[in-house]
Amino acid sequence: MARKRVKPLLEKIRITDIGAEGKALARVDNQVIFVPMLVPGDIVDIQVTKKHKKYMEGRAVRFHELSSDRIKPVCRHFGECGGCKWQHLPYELQLRYKEAQVMDNLRRIGKTDIPDNMPIIGSEETFMYRNKLEYTFSDKRWLTWEEMNSGTDTGGNDALGFHVTGLFDKVMDITECHLQPEPSGSIRDAVRRFAHRKGYQFFNLRQHTGFLRNLIIRNTLDGKFMVIVVFFLDEKKRIEELMEFLASEFPQITSLFYVINNKANDSLFDQNPVLYKGDSFLTEEMDGLKFRIGPKSFYQTNTKQASVLYGIARDFAGLTGKEIVYDLYTGTGTIASFIAPSAEKVIGIEYIEEAVNDALINSRINNISNTFFYHGDIKNILSEEFVKDNGHPDVIITDPPRAGMHPQVIERIVSILPERIVYISCNPATQARDIFLLSDKFYVSGVQPVDMFPQTHHIENVILMNKKGGNG
């Protein structure tokens, strides 16, 4: 039997930069190695874990020198929880690396000439900025390296927390989180204690057994909270026990729901949330507009930065009140509502039917009459006949998921030839790819990164493209 090849240990390697997916990088013998959770300036021994043709991956096993840029992370779970991997980086450096990531992708993948970009817009709050968190119950708690090597009793075996990065069936028990304001953490901890006291079984993600499955907490800027408890089993008495406990303990909960989900996956789009007590929705205000948020609604998780992001999209669109605008991947119509007062007509297209229903409601409660929404696959809807019926768009705004736009959607945009495209993306790599595919007919005239997710490597970017030979 062939012996397993031992991967090398690289000693006293200086970390020089931050690369793809927020991982630190170093160069060893003209080859790049990516290592998570490090800071440029760290000098470490690296155990190689994977070798690829053009690069390696590894983990730090010993520190010889710490970077002068390192700061102390706020959260006790840092290093194990995958949610906030940049807490050890000062915020000004986080912004610098995010902006560099956007520009690198545009040059390398987009192969585009970059105009004088506007400096990245940072978030006013770098903690407690999220308006939604989703926790998972698991009857098999993820143990840290320290716990496994300690030889001592690690306590309970279940967890209420977040999935470990890359492992669908591993959940880390979370006892503090600095992403959502109180009483979010208190609700989480109270549910855990109540479940233990009552002997409720946490979910087994492999065998699909148990009672408690998920806990979702949403909030608004004015302090109202929605809580959704997802159960695997429809056991009315125990469900009512937990619901009554939450309603009595936390008056801030203005919308209390539960869901029975006995499917194989956690998605709630095809499930029926049951309103147990309170209002059936939250209402958030943004730029003078009101948006209704239900238990299944999509809404940007950083409300204040979402207002900034949508304001940039509106400015880039350059509207005078006479334009027809197509808003692709419109979601619940937040961007459509933002720009409607400045346009003649806004046509929103969205794949998820529930989101379109929310978009219609949001237009109605804001007395907006010039928005029109269509549900379906954008590549199928955006036909010549559709454009003929709804009017030729002067501006197309697109805000696709991380995978970017479908090639057929790009082909249709090129065929339609609007004067301007405003492209919002949470993935600069796929955005740059799509921009390259649009570059025969359009050129980049504006770039504005916006940090929606402090303490992470994630970044939103808004790009303005003008038609070549167009009116600008």
Beta strands, then each sheet from edge to edge (+ up, - down):
strand 1: 9-14
strand 2: 17-18
strand 3: 24-28
strand 4: 31-35
strand 5: 43-51
strand 6: 55-65
strand 7: 132-138
strand 8: 159-163
strand 9: 171-173
strand 10: 212-219
strand 11: 225-231
strand 12: 253-260
strand 13: 274-278
strand 14: 282-286
strand 15: 289-293
strand 16: 324-328
strand 17: 345-350
strand 18: 371-375
strand 19: 395-398
strand 20: 420-425
strand 21: 442-450
strand 22: 460-467
sheet 1: 1+ 5- 6+ 4+ 3- 2+
sheet 2: 9+ 8- 7+ 10- 11+ 12+ 13-
sheet 3: 14+ 15-
sheet 4: 18+ 17+ 16+ 19+ 20+ 22- 21+
end
